[in-house]
Amino acid sequence: MNNDKAKNNKYNPKEELIKEEATPEIPEEAQQEISDVFRDKYIRACADFSNARKRWDREKEDILKFSNSSLIRDLLIVLDESEQALRMVKEHGNIEEIIKGLEMAHNNFLNILKKQGLEPMESVGKNFDPHLHEVIASKEVDENIDKPVVLEEIQKGYILEDKVLRPARVIVGIHKQSEDQKIEDKSNNEGKNNKI
């Protein structure tokens, strides 16, 4: 063990040379000049970074402010059509023309939203899915169904880029129970409540 220490404590001239080169003696005046140069560079780098951050913040605000400009430009078409429909109502009062104008405005509006990634959900006749549907009411149906089925759509649901933007508000059909099943379910629920 002592031999290992002795081997490690040997004089190595290369290490001594490296130590001397790593710490050359610099006069105090030169050290102050070097320090001033580095301080100036540091202050400039901080100022540049601060200015860049302010510029990024302004750009981010502009992006947020004007990100919907293309959507709004497209929606102006719908605004123009609805103004035209209102003008037709005031001037003519022709119901068929008004309905035709409103349908055209609705279809254009829907197409603009589809172009932005919005898709309406088709719910009627589909199995109830709690991720896609919000139940407003339920009705018993005579049909033999094992899962709740959407009977009616009160408010349409929409998906934006594969994510539910708004669930559909629906009326769900459930299997009609006989009176015997209702009594049995009621007694089972009362038995569970008594155990608690």
C-alpha positions in Angstrom: 0.0 0.0 0.0 2.9 2.4 0.8 4.4 1.6 -2.6 1.2 2.8 -4.3 1.4 6.1 -2.5 5.0 6.4 -3.4 4.2 5.8 -7.1 1.5 8.4 -7.0 3.8 11.0 -5.3 6.5 10.8 -8.0 7.7 14.1 -9.5 6.2 14.6 -13.0 7.8 17.5 -14.9 5.0 17.7 -17.5 2.4 18.4 -14.7 4.6 21.1 -13.3 4.9 22.7 -16.8 1.1 22.6 -17.3 0.6 24.3 -13.9 3.0 27.0 -14.8 1.3 27.6 -18.2 -2.2 27.6 -16.7 -1.4 30.4 -14.2 0.8 32.9 -15.8 1.4 36.1 -13.9 -0.5 39.0 -15.3 0.1 42.5 -14.2 -2.7 44.2 -12.2 -3.4 46.8 -14.9 -3.8 44.2 -17.6 -6.1 42.2 -15.3 -8.2 45.3 -14.9 -8.4 45.8 -18.6 -9.3 42.2 -19.2 -12.0 42.4 -16.5 -13.4 45.6 -18.1 -13.5 44.0 -21.6 -15.4 40.9 -20.2 -17.7 43.1 -18.2 -18.5 45.2 -21.3 -19.1 42.0 -23.3 -21.4 40.7 -20.5 -23.4 43.9 -20.4 -23.8 43.9 -24.2 -24.9 40.3 -24.2 -27.5 41.0 -21.5 -28.8 44.0 -23.4 -28.9 42.0 -26.6 -30.8 39.2 -24.9 -33.2 41.7 -23.3 -33.9 43.4 -26.6 -34.4 40.0 -28.3 -36.9 39.0 -25.6 -38.8 42.2 -26.1 -38.8 41.7 -29.9 -40.0 38.1 -29.4 -42.8 39.3 -27.1 -43.9 41.9 -29.6 -43.9 39.3 -32.4 -45.8 36.9 -30.2 -48.5 39.5 -29.5 -48.7 40.3 -33.2 -49.1 36.6 -34.0 -51.9 36.2 -31.4 -53.5 39.5 -32.5 -53.6 38.6 -36.2 -53.7 34.8 -36.1 -57.5 34.8 -36.8 -57.3 37.3 -39.7 -57.7 34.7 -42.4 -60.7 33.2 -40.6 -62.3 36.6 -40.0 -61.7 37.5 -43.7 -63.5 34.3 -44.7 -66.4 35.1 -42.3 -66.9 38.4 -43.9 -68.6 36.5 -46.8 -71.2 35.2 -44.3 -71.6 38.7 -42.9 -72.2 40.1 -46.4 -74.8 37.3 -47.2 -76.7 37.9 -43.9 -76.8 41.6 -44.6 -78.1 40.9 -48.1 -80.7 38.5 -46.6 -81.9 41.2 -44.2 -82.1 43.7 -47.0 -84.3 41.2 -49.0 -86.6 40.8 -46.0 -87.1 44.5 -45.8 -87.5 45.1 -49.5 -89.4 42.0 -50.7 -90.6 39.9 -47.8 -90.5 36.8 -50.1 -90.2 33.9 -47.7 -88.7 31.4 -50.3 -86.0 33.9 -51.3 -85.2 34.6 -47.6 -85.0 30.8 -46.8 -82.7 30.3 -49.9 -80.4 33.2 -48.8 -80.2 31.9 -45.2 -79.4 28.4 -46.4 -76.7 29.7 -48.6 -75.2 31.8 -45.8 -75.4 28.7 -43.4 -73.7 26.4 -46.0 -70.9 29.0 -46.6 -70.4 29.5 -42.9 -70.2 25.7 -42.3 -67.7 25.3 -45.2 -65.5 28.1 -43.8 -65.5 26.3 -40.4 -64.7 23.0 -42.0 -61.8 24.6 -43.8 -60.5 25.5 -40.3 -60.7 21.9 -39.2 -64.2 21.8 -37.6 -66.5 18.8 -38.3 -70.1 18.4 -37.1 -70.9 15.2 -35.2 -73.5 12.8 -36.5 -75.2 11.5 -33.3 -78.7 10.3 -34.1 -78.9 6.5 -34.2 -75.4 6.0 -32.7 -74.6 4.4 -29.4 -74.3 6.9 -26.5 -70.6 7.9 -25.9 -70.0 10.0 -22.8 -67.0 11.6 -24.5 -69.1 12.8 -27.4 -72.6 13.3 -25.9 -74.2 15.1 -23.0 -77.5 13.5 -22.0 -80.3 16.0 -21.6 -83.1 13.4 -21.2 -83.8 9.7 -21.7 -86.8 7.9 -23.0 -87.7 4.2 -22.7 -88.0 2.4 -26.1 -89.7 -0.9 -26.9 -86.8 -2.0 -29.1 -84.5 -4.6 -27.8 -81.2 -2.6 -27.2 -78.4 -3.4 -24.9 -76.7 0.0 -24.9 -78.3 3.5 -24.8 -78.8 4.9 -28.3 -79.1 8.6 -29.3 -82.7 9.3 -30.3 -82.6 13.0 -30.8 -80.1 15.8 -31.0 -81.0 18.9 -29.1 -77.8 20.8 -29.9 -75.2 19.6 -32.5 -71.7 18.7 -31.3 -68.5 19.6 -33.1 -65.0 18.1 -33.4 -62.0 20.4 -34.0 -58.9 18.6 -35.3 -59.8 15.2 -33.8 -60.7 16.8 -30.4 -64.2 17.3 -29.1 -64.8 21.1 -29.2 -68.4 20.8 -27.9 -70.3 17.6 -27.1 -73.7 17.0 -28.6 -76.6 17.5 -26.3 -78.9 14.5 -26.9 -81.9 12.6 -25.8 -81.0 8.9 -25.3 -83.2 5.9 -25.7 -82.9 3.1 -23.1 -84.4 -0.4 -23.0 -87.9 -0.3 -21.6 -88.1 -2.4 -18.4 -91.2 -4.4 -17.5 -92.9 -3.7 -14.2 -91.4 -6.8 -12.7 -87.9 -5.6 -13.6 -88.6 -2.1 -12.1 -89.8 -3.6 -8.8 -86.8 -5.9 -8.7 -84.3 -3.1 -9.4 -86.1 -0.9 -6.7 -85.8 -3.7 -4.1 -82.1 -4.3 -5.0 -81.4 -0.6 -4.6 -83.2 -0.5 -1.2 -81.3 -3.5 0.0 -78.0 -1.8 -0.9 -79.0 1.4 0.9 -79.9 -0.6 4.0 -76.4 -2.2 4.1 -74.8 1.2 4.2 
